[in-house]
């Protein structure tokens, strides 16, 4: 069957619009600010036979879209073992070993039938506010098994031939500290799936099943062809990089993420076998999550390749089953975000060696998952969970983004007004962090400073972060960024966590503050090549101090805040010698 380019482009847009509308429906109806405001959710369309990604929305998290292919595969396998999938079925689960990520992320998978056959699967995933476990909000840096992170639900039917399973919802609600939030998020996902099915059926009524199937196959083939062309344009050879996690929250020992990337014609091998073995703490991840993180990194590097399973067709993965990048239950995986950020970092560092013009320096490399929990004066339980931003890496065309979101996703940092309205806290500072971006011809983006004061009588605090010891790296001669720093007040003064970036059981009282100073992004190129006028502008804006301007950039700022051109020329000549 042939399809003309105009019709293919129209169908591509229509399919993407379905996923986008599903995203928007959930964002507007969720009870939980992490979904409603931060957009920590995603939707997509998946292949009826093998679960491969067909289409993803533009607003949802790319990391979710990648792992959801494995989630759909798990549902296909489970349904086959139970006699097949039926019209009206909807599956729900959060098993991180059979569909990726961690226990907070609940997935719904729904088959769409046409003429008695499954045309494709719709899938929805959202980060629920609380799913049990030892730590409110579920980011438990001290977990040594998944049972300490929350309730684990394998693929089960939420709807069985159209009949709603209230017993399943009762089990979920009874295991959450925030059952109303759970109820609202679940119904938002159900409504998003219903709308997706309605929109898809309208498209199939208009264009026909065969035309739609051919369009999806053509889009996948186009992505694979473009990806092979991109790879073939790189010089063949093996290129390596390694980076480190601070620790696993249990043992204060750094953990290595190592990549050997082989380019062989139009094929790519991503070999992670030199990475650290599985650890006690919750920075392990599943194989599905590792592959999905690489998918996200490749989409960053080759941004014009269509986003579907074709991206990975020319890519082979080598991942040891015994490594922290491919674990099975009950190894804890709650801090998966920190590990996949490091995976993206080593992908960027490796591609720099073959295509520096397409690469970017490391971003801030941690979501700084922060939970505060306590009881209000009336006895009501409250749980605040949020993540925070930092600087992005510079690249060959410009400076890194100041105070951006993590490159694993399009999730946004929740507005302070929403957090203050929902929880008994006040942000006393929300500002860019001076000197946090790596120096370079192009400067790394700046991290941020967040200072939070408690308004209730008592609260317990939990932090799950990274980049407290090993800074985000610059590339092509660029400088590293500032490391992560967390400070909390107690009656005897300020403290920092013994493991720098992770801690449980911090107790604070009314008026005491927490302060996050997040990393910036790495720099790109020699800092002595940055125009002095650009450095002066950075100093004027408060991005760079006069001291760093001199020490890192060789630029002298006079006492009146103007550029001392003569002293700058002399200093740069001396540094270059």
C-alpha positions as CSV (number, residue, x, y, z in Angstrom):
1,X,0.0,0.0,0.0
2,X,1.2,3.5,-0.8
3,X,0.5,6.7,1.1
4,X,1.2,10.2,-0.1
5,X,3.5,12.5,2.0
6,X,0.7,14.9,2.7
7,X,-1.6,12.3,4.1
8,X,1.3,10.8,6.1
9,X,2.1,14.2,7.6
10,X,-1.6,14.8,8.5
11,X,-1.9,11.4,10.2
12,X,1.3,12.0,12.1
13,X,-0.1,15.2,13.5
14,X,-3.5,13.6,14.2
15,X,-1.9,10.7,16.1
16,X,0.3,13.1,18.1
17,X,-2.7,15.3,18.9
18,X,-4.4,12.2,20.5
19,X,-1.5,11.8,22.9
20,X,-1.3,15.5,23.5
21,X,-5.0,15.7,24.4
22,X,-4.6,12.7,26.8
23,X,-1.7,14.6,28.5
24,X,-3.8,17.8,28.7
25,X,-6.8,16.0,30.1
26,X,-4.8,14.4,33.0
27,X,-2.9,17.6,33.7
28,X,-6.2,19.5,34.1
29,X,-7.9,16.9,36.2
30,X,-5.3,15.5,38.5
31,X,-5.4,16.3,42.2
32,X,-1.7,15.9,42.8
33,X,0.5,19.0,42.0
34,X,3.3,16.8,40.7
35,X,1.0,15.8,37.8
36,X,-1.3,18.9,37.6
37,X,1.5,21.5,37.8
38,X,4.8,19.7,37.2
39,X,3.4,17.4,34.4
40,X,5.0,14.3,35.8
41,X,3.0,12.0,33.5
42,X,2.8,10.8,29.9
43,X,0.6,9.1,27.3
44,X,1.3,7.3,24.1
45,X,0.1,4.8,21.5
46,X,1.7,1.4,21.3
47,X,1.9,-1.5,18.9
48,X,-0.8,-4.2,19.2
49,X,1.6,-7.1,18.7
50,X,4.8,-6.2,20.4
51,X,4.1,-3.1,22.5
52,X,6.6,-0.9,20.6
53,X,6.2,2.9,20.9
54,X,4.2,4.2,18.0
55,X,3.5,7.8,19.0
56,X,4.2,9.9,22.1
57,X,2.8,13.2,23.3
58,X,4.9,16.4,23.3
59,X,4.0,17.4,26.8
60,X,4.6,14.2,28.7
61,X,7.8,12.8,30.1
62,X,10.0,11.1,27.4
63,X,11.5,8.7,29.9
64,X,7.9,7.4,30.6
65,X,7.2,7.0,26.9
66,X,10.3,4.8,26.5
67,X,9.6,2.5,29.5
68,X,5.9,2.3,28.7
69,X,6.7,0.1,25.7
70,X,8.0,-2.5,28.2
71,X,4.9,-2.0,30.3
72,X,2.6,-2.7,27.3
73,X,4.8,-5.8,26.5
74,X,4.2,-7.0,30.1
75,X,0.4,-6.6,29.7
76,X,0.4,-8.4,26.4
77,X,2.3,-11.3,28.1
78,X,0.0,-11.4,31.1
79,X,-3.1,-11.3,29.0
80,X,-1.8,-14.1,26.8
81,X,-1.3,-16.2,29.9
82,X,-4.9,-15.5,31.0
83,X,-6.5,-16.4,27.7
84,X,-6.2,-13.1,25.8
85,X,-7.2,-9.5,26.0
86,X,-10.8,-8.5,25.9
87,X,-12.6,-5.4,24.7
88,X,-13.2,-3.2,27.7
89,X,-10.2,-4.3,29.7
90,X,-7.9,-1.8,31.4
91,X,-4.8,-2.9,33.2
92,X,-3.2,-1.1,36.1
93,X,0.2,-1.6,37.8
94,X,3.4,0.0,39.0
95,X,5.9,-2.9,38.9
96,X,9.2,-1.1,38.3
97,X,10.9,-4.4,37.2
98,X,8.3,-5.1,34.5
99,X,7.8,-1.7,32.9
100,X,10.4,0.5,34.4
101,X,10.9,3.5,36.7
102,X,9.7,3.3,40.4
103,X,6.7,2.5,42.5
104,X,5.3,6.0,42.5
105,X,4.6,5.8,38.8
106,X,1.2,4.0,38.1
107,X,0.5,2.8,34.6
108,X,-2.8,2.2,32.9
109,X,-2.9,0.2,29.6
110,X,-6.0,-0.1,27.5
111,X,-6.5,-2.0,24.2
112,X,-8.4,-0.2,21.4
113,X,-10.4,-2.7,19.3
114,X,-11.5,-2.4,15.7
115,X,-13.5,-5.1,14.0
116,X,-12.8,-7.5,16.8
117,X,-9.0,-7.0,16.8
118,X,-6.7,-4.9,18.8
119,X,-5.6,-1.9,16.7
120,X,-3.2,-0.6,19.3
121,X,-2.8,0.0,23.0
122,X,-3.2,3.3,24.7
123,X,-1.1,3.8,27.8
124,X,-1.0,6.4,30.6
125,X,1.5,6.9,33.4
126,X,1.4,9.4,36.3
127,X,3.5,10.0,39.4
128,X,1.1,9.5,42.3
129,X,1.6,11.5,45.5
130,X,2.1,8.6,47.9
131,X,1.9,4.8,47.6
132,X,2.9,3.7,51.1
133,X,6.4,2.6,52.1
134,X,8.6,4.0,54.9
135,X,8.9,7.6,53.6
136,X,6.0,9.9,52.7
137,X,6.3,10.7,49.0
138,X,8.2,7.4,48.5
139,X,11.7,8.7,47.8
140,X,13.4,6.7,50.5
141,X,17.2,7.0,50.2
142,X,17.7,4.4,53.0
143,X,15.7,1.6,51.4
144,X,17.4,-1.7,50.9
145,X,14.5,-3.5,49.3
146,X,11.5,-2.4,47.3
147,X,9.0,-3.2,50.2
148,X,10.4,-0.1,52.0
149,X,9.5,2.1,49.1
150,X,5.8,1.5,48.7
151,X,3.2,-1.0,47.6
152,X,4.0,-3.1,44.5
153,X,1.1,-4.0,42.2
154,X,1.7,-6.4,39.3
155,X,-0.4,-6.0,36.1
156,X,-4.0,-6.5,37.2
157,X,-7.3,-5.6,35.6
158,X,-8.9,-2.3,36.7
159,X,-11.7,-2.9,34.2
160,X,-12.6,-6.5,33.3
161,X,-14.7,-6.5,30.0
162,X,-15.8,-3.0,31.0
163,X,-16.7,-3.8,34.6
164,X,-14.9,-1.5,37.1
165,X,-12.9,-3.4,39.8
166,X,-13.6,-1.3,43.0
167,X,-11.7,-3.9,45.1
168,X,-8.5,-3.0,43.3
169,X,-9.0,0.7,44.0
170,X,-9.8,-0.1,47.7
171,X,-6.4,-1.9,48.0
172,X,-4.6,1.0,46.5
173,X,-6.3,3.6,48.6
174,X,-5.8,1.8,51.9
175,X,-2.0,1.8,51.2
176,X,-1.7,5.6,50.6
177,X,-1.2,8.4,53.1
178,X,-3.1,10.6,50.5
179,X,-6.0,8.4,49.3
180,X,-8.0,11.4,47.9
181,X,-5.1,12.5,45.8
182,X,-4.7,8.9,44.6
183,X,-8.4,8.8,43.7
184,X,-8.3,12.0,41.7
185,X,-5.2,11.1,39.8
186,X,-6.6,7.6,38.9
187,X,-9.8,9.1,37.6
188,X,-7.8,11.6,35.6
189,X,-5.9,8.8,33.9
190,X,-9.1,6.9,33.2
191,X,-10.7,9.9,31.6
192,X,-7.6,10.6,29.6
193,X,-7.7,7.0,28.2
194,X,-11.4,7.3,27.4
195,X,-10.8,10.5,25.5
196,X,-7.8,8.9,23.6
197,X,-10.0,6.0,22.6
198,X,-12.7,8.4,21.4
199,X,-10.3,10.5,19.3
200,X,-8.6,7.4,17.9
201,X,-11.9,5.8,16.8
202,X,-12.8,9.1,15.1
203,X,-9.5,9.0,13.1
204,X,-10.0,5.4,12.1
205,X,-13.6,6.1,11.0
206,X,-12.3,8.9,8.8
207,X,-9.1,7.3,7.3
208,X,-9.7,3.5,7.8
209,X,-7.7,1.0,9.7
210,X,-5.4,-0.1,6.9
211,X,-4.3,3.5,6.0
212,X,-3.7,4.2,9.7
213,X,-1.7,1.1,10.2
214,X,0.4,1.8,7.1
215,X,1.1,5.4,8.3
216,X,2.3,4.2,11.7
217,X,4.6,1.6,10.1
218,X,5.9,4.2,7.7
219,X,6.7,6.6,10.5
220,X,8.6,3.9,12.4
221,X,10.5,2.9,9.3
222,X,11.4,6.6,8.7
223,X,12.7,7.0,12.2
224,X,14.9,3.9,11.8
225,X,16.2,5.1,8.5
226,X,17.0,8.6,9.8
227,X,18.7,7.1,12.8
228,X,20.9,4.8,10.7
229,X,21.8,7.8,8.5
230,X,22.8,9.8,11.6
231,X,25.0,7.0,13.0
232,X,26.6,6.4,9.6
233,X,27.7,10.0,9.6
234,X,29.8,9.4,12.7
235,X,33.4,8.1,12.5
236,X,33.6,4.4,13.2
237,X,35.3,3.3,16.4
238,X,34.8,2.8,20.1
239,X,34.5,5.8,22.4
240,X,34.3,5.7,26.2
241,X,33.2,7.8,29.2
242,X,32.4,7.2,32.8
243,X,30.8,9.2,35.6
244,X,29.9,8.6,39.2
245,X,27.0,8.6,41.6
246,X,27.8,10.0,45.1
247,X,26.7,6.9,46.9
248,X,23.7,4.6,47.2
249,X,22.4,6.1,50.5
250,X,23.6,3.1,52.5
251,X,27.3,2.9,51.8
252,X,29.2,6.1,51.3
253,X,31.0,4.7,48.2
254,X,30.9,6.2,44.7
255,X,29.2,4.1,42.0
256,X,30.4,4.1,38.4
257,X,28.3,4.5,35.3
258,X,30.5,3.6,32.4
259,X,29.8,3.5,28.7
260,X,31.7,2.2,25.7
261,X,30.0,3.3,22.6
262,X,30.9,1.6,19.3
263,X,30.0,3.1,15.9
264,X,30.1,0.4,13.2
265,X,28.8,1.8,9.9
266,X,25.1,2.5,10.5
267,X,24.9,0.5,13.7
268,X,25.6,1.6,17.3
269,X,26.5,-0.6,20.3
270,X,26.0,0.9,23.8
271,X,28.0,-1.2,26.2
272,X,27.5,-0.6,29.9
273,X,29.3,-3.7,31.2
274,X,32.0,-1.7,33.1
275,X,29.4,-0.1,35.3
276,X,29.2,-0.9,39.1
277,X,27.4,-4.0,40.3
278,X,24.0,-3.8,41.9
279,X,24.1,-1.9,45.2
280,X,22.2,-2.1,48.5
281,X,20.6,1.3,48.2
282,X,17.8,2.6,45.9
283,X,19.8,3.9,42.9
284,X,19.5,0.6,41.1
285,X,17.4,0.6,37.9
286,X,15.8,-2.1,35.7
287,X,17.0,-2.9,32.2
288,X,13.9,-1.3,30.7
289,X,14.7,2.0,32.5
290,X,18.3,1.9,31.2
291,X,17.2,1.4,27.6
292,X,14.5,4.2,28.0
293,X,17.1,6.6,29.3
294,X,19.4,6.0,26.3
295,X,16.3,6.6,24.1
296,X,15.9,10.0,25.7
297,X,19.6,10.8,25.3
298,X,19.6,9.8,21.6
299,X,16.5,12.1,21.1
300,X,18.4,14.9,22.7
301,X,21.4,14.3,20.4
302,X,19.5,13.7,17.2
303,X,16.5,15.9,17.8
304,X,15.0,15.7,14.3
305,X,14.5,11.9,14.3
306,X,10.8,11.0,14.9
307,X,10.0,9.8,18.4
308,X,9.1,6.2,18.1
309,X,10.6,2.7,18.4
310,X,12.4,3.1,15.2
311,X,15.0,5.2,17.0
312,X,16.4,2.1,18.7
313,X,16.3,-0.3,15.7
314,X,20.0,0.3,14.8
315,X,21.1,0.2,18.5
316,X,22.4,-2.8,20.4
317,X,22.6,-2.8,24.3
318,X,25.0,-4.7,26.4
319,X,24.0,-4.5,30.1
320,X,25.2,-7.0,32.7
321,X,22.3,-8.6,34.6
322,X,24.3,-8.2,37.8
323,X,24.9,-4.5,37.5
324,X,23.0,-1.6,39.0
325,X,21.6,-0.9,35.5
326,X,19.6,-4.2,35.3
327,X,18.2,-5.4,38.6
328,X,15.3,-7.6,39.7
329,X,13.0,-7.5,42.7
330,X,13.4,-6.9,45.5
331,X,16.4,-4.6,44.9
332,X,15.3,-1.0,45.6
333,X,14.9,1.3,42.6
334,X,13.1,4.3,44.1
335,X,15.9,6.8,43.2
336,X,15.9,5.8,39.5
337,X,15.8,9.5,38.4
338,X,19.4,10.1,39.7
339,X,20.8,7.1,37.9
340,X,19.2,7.8,34.5
341,X,20.4,11.4,34.7
342,X,24.0,10.0,35.0
343,X,23.3,7.7,32.0
344,X,22.4,10.7,29.9
345,X,25.5,12.4,31.1
346,X,27.8,9.6,29.9
347,X,25.9,9.5,26.6
348,X,26.6,13.2,26.2
349,X,30.3,12.9,27.2
350,X,30.8,10.0,24.8
351,X,29.1,11.6,21.8
352,X,31.3,14.7,22.4
353,X,34.3,12.6,21.2
354,X,32.7,12.0,17.8
355,X,30.3,14.9,17.2
356,X,31.1,17.8,19.6
357,X,28.9,20.1,17.5
358,X,25.9,17.9,18.5
359,X,26.8,17.4,22.1
360,X,26.1,19.4,25.2
361,X,27.9,19.5,28.6
362,X,26.3,17.8,31.6
363,X,23.3,19.3,33.2
364,X,22.8,19.6,36.9
365,X,22.2,15.9,37.2
366,X,19.7,15.5,40.1
367,X,16.0,16.2,40.8
368,X,16.7,16.8,44.5
369,X,13.5,14.9,45.5
370,X,12.5,16.6,48.8
371,X,9.7,15.4,51.0
372,X,8.2,17.1,54.1
373,X,5.5,15.5,56.1
374,X,3.6,16.1,59.3
375,X,0.2,16.9,60.8
376,X,-1.7,20.1,60.9
377,X,-3.2,21.6,64.0
378,X,-6.5,19.8,63.3
379,X,-4.7,16.5,63.1
380,X,-4.9,16.2,59.3
381,X,-2.0,14.5,57.6
382,X,0.0,16.5,55.0
383,X,2.7,15.4,52.7
384,X,4.7,17.7,50.4
385,X,6.8,16.1,47.7
386,X,8.5,18.1,45.1
387,X,11.6,18.2,42.8
388,X,13.8,21.1,41.9
389,X,15.7,22.5,39.0
390,X,19.3,23.5,38.1
391,X,21.5,24.6,35.3
392,X,21.8,22.9,31.9
393,X,25.0,22.3,30.1
394,X,26.4,24.7,27.5
395,X,26.7,23.5,23.9
396,X,28.4,24.5,20.7
397,X,25.8,27.2,19.9
398,X,25.4,28.9,23.2
399,X,25.2,29.1,27.0
400,X,23.3,26.5,29.0
401,X,19.8,27.2,30.3
402,X,19.5,28.8,33.7
403,X,17.3,27.0,36.2
404,X,15.9,24.4,33.9
405,X,14.1,21.1,34.3
406,X,15.8,17.7,34.3
407,X,16.8,16.5,30.8
408,X,15.0,13.2,31.4
409,X,11.7,14.9,31.0
410,X,9.6,17.9,30.1
411,X,8.3,18.1,33.7
412,X,8.2,21.6,35.1
413,X,9.2,22.8,38.5
414,X,6.0,23.3,40.6
415,X,5.4,27.0,41.2
416,X,6.2,28.2,44.7
417,X,2.7,29.8,44.9
418,X,1.1,26.3,44.4
419,X,3.3,24.7,47.0
420,X,2.7,27.4,49.5
421,X,-1.0,27.2,48.9
422,X,-1.1,23.4,49.3
423,X,1.3,22.9,52.2
424,X,2.3,24.7,55.5
425,X,5.6,26.1,54.1
426,X,6.9,29.4,52.9
427,X,9.7,30.0,50.4
428,X,12.0,32.7,51.8
429,X,14.3,32.5,48.8
430,X,14.0,31.3,45.2
431,X,16.9,32.7,43.2
432,X,19.7,31.9,40.7
433,X,22.9,30.6,42.3
434,X,25.9,32.8,41.4
435,X,29.0,31.1,40.1
436,X,27.2,27.7,39.8
437,X,27.6,27.3,36.0
438,X,30.8,25.8,34.5
439,X,33.1,28.3,32.9
440,X,33.7,28.1,29.1
441,X,33.5,29.8,25.7
442,X,29.9,29.1,26.4
443,X,28.9,29.2,30.1
444,X,26.9,26.5,31.8
445,X,23.5,27.4,33.0
446,X,23.0,28.5,36.6
447,X,21.5,26.4,39.4
448,X,19.2,27.8,42.0
449,X,18.9,28.5,45.7
450,X,15.6,27.4,47.4
451,X,15.1,28.3,51.0
452,X,11.9,26.9,52.7
453,X,10.6,27.7,56.2
454,X,8.2,25.5,58.1
455,X,4.9,27.1,59.2
456,X,3.5,24.1,61.2
457,X,4.7,23.0,64.6
458,X,6.7,20.0,63.4
459,X,7.7,18.1,60.3
460,X,10.0,15.3,59.1
461,X,12.2,15.9,56.1
462,X,13.6,13.5,53.6
463,X,16.1,14.3,50.8
464,X,17.1,12.2,47.8
465,X,19.7,14.0,45.7
466,X,22.9,13.6,43.8
467,X,25.9,15.6,42.4
468,X,27.0,16.5,45.9
469,X,30.5,15.1,45.4
470,X,31.1,14.8,41.6
471,X,30.3,18.0,39.7
472,X,28.5,18.1,36.4
473,X,31.2,18.1,33.8
474,X,32.1,20.5,31.1
475,X,33.1,19.4,27.6
476,X,35.5,20.5,24.9
477,X,37.7,22.2,27.5
478,X,34.8,23.7,29.5
479,X,34.8,23.9,33.2
480,X,32.8,21.8,35.7
481,X,29.7,23.3,37.4
482,X,29.2,23.7,41.2
483,X,28.2,20.7,43.2
484,X,24.9,20.2,45.0
485,X,24.5,21.5,48.6
486,X,21.7,20.9,51.2
487,X,21.5,22.7,54.6
488,X,18.9,22.3,57.3
489,X,18.4,24.2,60.5
490,X,17.8,22.7,63.9
491,X,18.0,24.2,67.4
492,X,21.8,23.9,67.6
493,X,22.4,25.5,64.2
494,X,22.9,24.5,60.5
495,X,23.7,21.0,59.4
496,X,24.5,19.1,56.2
497,X,23.8,15.4,55.5
498,X,26.7,13.0,56.3
499,X,26.2,11.5,52.8
500,X,26.0,15.0,51.3
501,X,23.0,14.4,49.1
502,X,20.8,11.9,50.8
503,X,19.2,11.8,54.3
504,X,16.1,10.5,56.1
505,X,14.6,11.4,59.5
506,X,15.4,15.1,59.7
507,X,13.1,16.7,62.2
508,X,12.5,20.4,62.1
509,X,10.1,22.7,64.0
510,X,8.2,25.9,63.2
511,X,10.3,28.6,61.6
512,X,13.3,26.4,60.9
513,X,14.5,26.4,57.3
514,X,15.8,24.1,54.7
515,X,18.1,25.3,51.9
516,X,18.9,23.7,48.6
517,X,21.7,25.1,46.5
518,X,21.5,23.2,43.2
519,X,24.2,22.5,40.7
520,X,24.7,24.4,37.4
521,X,25.5,22.9,34.1
522,X,29.0,22.3,32.7
523,X,30.8,24.7,30.4
524,X,31.7,24.3,26.7
525,X,35.1,25.3,25.3
526,X,38.0,27.3,26.7
527,X,36.8,30.0,29.1
528,X,39.6,32.3,27.8
529,X,37.7,32.4,24.5
530,X,34.6,33.9,25.9
531,X,34.3,37.5,24.8
532,X,35.1,39.9,27.7
533,X,31.9,41.8,27.1
534,X,29.9,38.6,27.6
535,X,31.7,38.0,30.9
536,X,31.0,41.6,32.0
537,X,27.3,41.1,31.2
538,X,27.3,37.9,33.4
539,X,28.9,39.9,36.2
540,X,26.4,42.7,35.8
541,X,23.5,40.2,35.9
542,X,24.9,38.5,39.0
543,X,25.5,35.2,37.2
544,X,29.3,35.4,37.7
545,X,31.2,37.1,40.5
546,X,34.1,39.5,39.8
547,X,36.4,37.0,41.4
548,X,35.4,34.1,39.1
549,X,35.5,36.4,36.1
550,X,39.2,36.9,36.9
551,X,40.1,33.4,38.1
552,X,38.2,31.4,35.4
553,X,37.8,33.8,32.5
554,X,40.8,36.0,32.8
555,X,38.5,39.1,32.7
556,X,39.2,42.0,35.1
557,X,36.3,44.0,36.3
558,X,37.1,47.4,37.8
559,X,35.8,48.6,41.1
560,X,33.1,50.7,39.4
561,X,31.8,47.6,37.6
562,X,33.3,48.4,34.2
563,X,35.6,46.2,32.0
564,X,39.3,46.9,32.5
565,X,40.3,46.1,28.9
566,X,44.0,46.6,29.4
567,X,44.3,44.4,32.5
568,X,42.1,41.8,30.9
569,X,44.3,41.5,27.8
570,X,47.4,41.2,29.9
571,X,45.9,38.6,32.2
572,X,44.6,36.5,29.3
573,X,48.0,36.6,27.6
574,X,49.6,35.4,30.8
575,X,47.1,32.6,31.2
576,X,47.5,31.5,27.6
577,X,51.3,31.3,27.8
